[in-house]
Amino acid sequence: MAAEKTLDNLFLDTLKDIYYAEKQILKTLPKMARAAQSEEGKASFLQHRDETQGQIERIEQVFELLGKPARGKTCEAIQGIIAEGEEIMDEYKGSVALDAGLISSAQAVEHYEIARYGTLIEWAGQLGMDEAVELLQQNLAEEEATDQKLTELARASANQKAAKSA
C-alpha cells in the first residue's frame, strides 16, 4: 500500500510548483520588457525580473531548510498564463493596446503567485516551519507590491492610451 500523502508532501509539491513557475517567469520578463512600448512598462518588468531572482533564492533556502534538492515540478497553470501573455505580445504588437495587455498578463502571473505564496505560508505555519514562513512572506510582500505597481501603471497610462484609440 502506498504511503499516505500528508501536508508535508503537499507543501513540498507546491514549493516545487512555485519554484518552476518563478524560473519560467524569470525567462519571460525580459521578453515582456522588450515588447513594452512605455519606458515605465519596460522598467517595471526589468525591476520585477531582479526581484524574481531574489524570490528564487529564497525558495532555494526553503528547500535547504527541508533538506531537499531545489527542483521544480512542471506547472501547467503558469505555462498557460505565460502562453496567454505571449499571444498578446504577438497579436497586439505595435498596437496602442499592447501595454494594457502586457500589464494584464503580468497581473495574472502575480495573482497566481500571490495565491501560491499565501497557501505555502499557511501550510508552513501549520507545519511549524517558522523560517520558511518568513522567507515566503518576503516573496508574498514583493508580489503584492508588484501587483499594486502594475495596477497604478495601468490606471496612469496604459489603459487610457488603449481606450483613446477605441
C-alpha positions, -999 to +999 in steps of 0.1 A: +000+000+000+013+035-009+023+058+019-004+083+029+001+117+014+005+144+041+006+182+044+044+178+042+041+162+008+016+188-004+039+216+008+069+202-010+049+196-042+036+232-041+070+246-034+083+227-064+054+242-084+062+278-075+099+272-080+092+261-115+068+290-120+093+316-108+120+302-131+097+304-161+087+339-152+123+349-149+128+338-186+096+356-197+101+390-180+129+402-204+106+394-234+078+414-218+102+443-212+114+443-248+078+442-260+065+470-237+061+503-255+063+527-225+095+532-206+076+528-173+065+494-185+099+483-196+114+494-162+087+477-143+093+443-160+130+446-156+127+455-119+104+425-113+130+403-131+155+413-104+130+407-076+122+373-091+158+363-089+157+371-052+125+351-048+140+321-064+170+323-040+146+324-010+127+294-023+160+276-026+166+285+011+133+269+019+143+237+001+176+238+021+156+241+054+136+209+043+169+191+034+156+186-001+172+195-035+157+226-052+138+211-081+108+224-100+078+205-110+061+214-143+033+238-136+006+237-163-011+268-148+019+291-152+026+277-187-009+286-197-007+321-182+027+327-199+013+314-232-016+339-230+009+367-224+029+356-255-003+355-275-010+391-265+026+401-274+021+386-309-015+397-316-011+433-302+024+440-313+027+477-323-008+485-312-019+511-286-034+483-265-002+463-262+010+477-229-025+473-213-024+437-225+011+431-211+001+446-177-030+424-176-009+393-184+017+403-157-011+407-132-025+372-140+010+359-131+011+380-099-023+367-088-012+331-093+020+337-073+001+355-045-023+326-042+006+301-041+026+320-016-004+326+006-011+289+007+025+279+013+028+304+042-003+289+059+009+254+055+044+263+066+028+278+097+008+246+103+039+226+100+059+247+124+083+260+097+089+295+111+120+302+089+101+291+058+072+313+067+095+344+069+111+337+036+078+330+018+063+362+034+090+383+018+082+368-016+044+374-010+050+410+000+070+416-032+044+400-053+016+421-037+037+453-042+043+444-078+006+438-084-001+472-069+025+489-091+011+473-122-024+485-113-011+520-109+008+518-142-024+505-160-045+533-145-020+561-150-012+555-187-016+521-204-054+517-201-061+553-211-038+551-241-056+519-252-090+534-247-083+566-267-080+546-298-114+529-294 
